[in-house]
């Protein structure tokens, strides 16, 4: 499968996730996590960070620590600011540990 087809499939998946999240609000953080992934592969780094920040805020509002950890993880992996990236990775590790998930992100 070529890159253009992957982008089309990713965009369609994000659209479906956002549609699903309008009905089931609990899916909103995951929809924005997916949006961030799509924006990243589409070369839209600033937009991807905005999407992940939005998803992080929604996960906090909805008291969804796993979604918070996943989003902190992605922010930590993709931020150019090394200090800020480490903060997000540490938050992801802390939340995963609190949930009893044996994963270490670096």
C-alpha positions as CSV (number, residue, x, y, z in Angstrom):
1,X,0.0,0.0,0.0
2,X,1.5,3.4,-1.0
3,X,1.7,6.4,1.3
4,X,-1.2,8.3,-0.3
5,X,-3.5,5.4,0.3
6,X,-2.3,5.2,3.9
7,X,-3.1,8.9,4.4
8,X,-6.6,8.4,2.9
9,X,-7.3,5.5,5.2
10,X,-6.0,7.3,8.2
11,X,-8.1,10.4,7.4
12,X,-11.2,8.2,6.9
13,X,-10.5,6.4,10.2
14,X,-10.3,9.8,12.0
15,X,-13.5,11.0,10.5
16,X,-15.2,7.8,11.6
17,X,-13.8,8.2,15.1
18,X,-14.9,11.8,15.4
19,X,-18.4,10.8,14.2
20,X,-18.5,8.0,16.8
21,X,-17.3,10.4,19.5
22,X,-20.2,12.8,18.8
23,X,-22.6,10.1,19.8
24,X,-20.5,8.4,22.5
25,X,-18.6,11.3,24.3
26,X,-16.3,8.8,26.1
27,X,-14.6,8.3,22.7
28,X,-13.6,12.0,22.3
29,X,-10.1,11.7,23.9
30,X,-9.3,8.7,21.6
31,X,-10.7,10.6,18.5
32,X,-8.3,13.5,19.2
33,X,-5.4,11.1,19.8
34,X,-6.1,9.6,16.4
35,X,-6.4,13.0,14.9
36,X,-3.0,13.9,16.3
37,X,-1.6,10.7,14.7
38,X,-3.1,11.6,11.3
39,X,-1.9,15.2,11.5
40,X,1.6,14.0,12.3
41,X,1.8,11.6,9.4
42,X,0.3,14.4,7.2
43,X,3.3,16.6,8.2
44,X,1.2,19.0,10.3
45,X,3.2,18.9,13.5
46,X,1.6,22.0,15.1
47,X,-1.9,20.7,14.5
48,X,-1.0,17.3,15.8
49,X,0.2,18.9,19.1
50,X,-3.0,20.9,19.3
51,X,-5.1,17.7,18.7
52,X,-3.2,15.8,21.4
53,X,-3.5,18.7,23.9
54,X,-7.3,18.8,23.2
55,X,-7.5,15.1,23.8
56,X,-5.5,15.4,26.9
57,X,-7.9,18.0,28.3
58,X,-10.9,15.9,27.4
59,X,-9.4,12.8,29.0
60,X,-8.9,14.8,32.2
61,X,-12.4,16.2,32.2
62,X,-13.8,12.7,31.7
63,X,-11.5,11.2,34.3
64,X,-9.9,8.8,31.9
65,X,-6.4,8.2,33.1
66,X,-5.5,5.5,30.5
67,X,-6.3,8.0,27.7
68,X,-4.3,10.7,29.5
69,X,-1.3,8.4,29.7
70,X,-1.5,7.4,26.0
71,X,-1.8,11.1,25.0
72,X,1.1,12.1,27.3
73,X,3.1,9.3,25.6
74,X,2.4,10.7,22.1
75,X,3.2,14.2,23.1
76,X,6.4,13.1,24.7
77,X,7.4,11.1,21.6
78,X,6.8,14.0,19.2
79,X,7.6,17.3,20.9
80,X,10.8,19.0,19.8
81,X,11.4,20.6,23.2
82,X,13.3,17.8,25.0
83,X,12.5,19.1,28.5
84,X,8.8,19.3,27.8
85,X,8.9,15.9,26.1
86,X,10.5,14.3,29.1
87,X,7.8,15.8,31.4
88,X,5.1,14.2,29.2
89,X,6.9,10.8,29.2
90,X,7.3,10.9,32.9
91,X,3.6,11.7,33.4
92,X,2.7,8.8,31.1
93,X,4.9,6.5,33.1
94,X,3.4,7.7,36.4
95,X,-0.1,7.1,35.2
96,X,0.6,3.7,33.7
97,X,2.2,2.7,37.0
98,X,-0.8,3.9,39.0
99,X,-3.0,1.8,36.7
100,X,-0.8,-1.2,37.2
101,X,0.3,-1.3,33.6
102,X,3.8,-2.6,33.2
103,X,5.2,-0.4,30.5
104,X,8.1,2.0,30.5
105,X,8.1,4.8,27.9
106,X,11.3,6.7,27.2
